[in-house]
Amino acid sequence: MIDDSAEVLEFPKPKAVPKVPEAKQPEPPKEKDPVTFYRLGLTDNNRVSFYMGYNEITMSRAGCQQMIDQIKFFQSQLDEEDDHTPDDPDGGEPVPLPVPEQKAA
């Protein structure tokens, strides 16, 4: 009888491979939540909505024009400022108020 085990070559047993810890990717800096100072837009019932802080007003076309006229009026009451920007077409001069059209009754 021939011993066959002498002809068998045994391979070494594989060693356990150590686990390499995964490199953690640094988290990108999170953007802070945006702060909305005011919002201006149209509503579904044909009005303009102006939201600022915790208050909101809605205006019709005539209401918008009245607000524009009032803002222009109060803007004309402001004192002149020394730092006029060169691209200011009127040089900071107050804009005359438009005269509302009189409708015949």
Sequence and secondary structure as in RCSB ss.txt:
>XXXX:A:sequence
MIDDSAEVLEFPKPKAVPKVPEAKQPEPPKEKDPVTFYRLGLTDNNRVSFYMGYNEITMSRAGCQQMIDQIKFFQ
SQLDEEDDHTPDDPDGGEPVPLPVPEQKAA
>XXXX:A:secstr
   GGGG                              EEEEE TTS EEEEETTEEEEE HHHHHHHHHHHHHHH
HTS   S   TT TTTT             
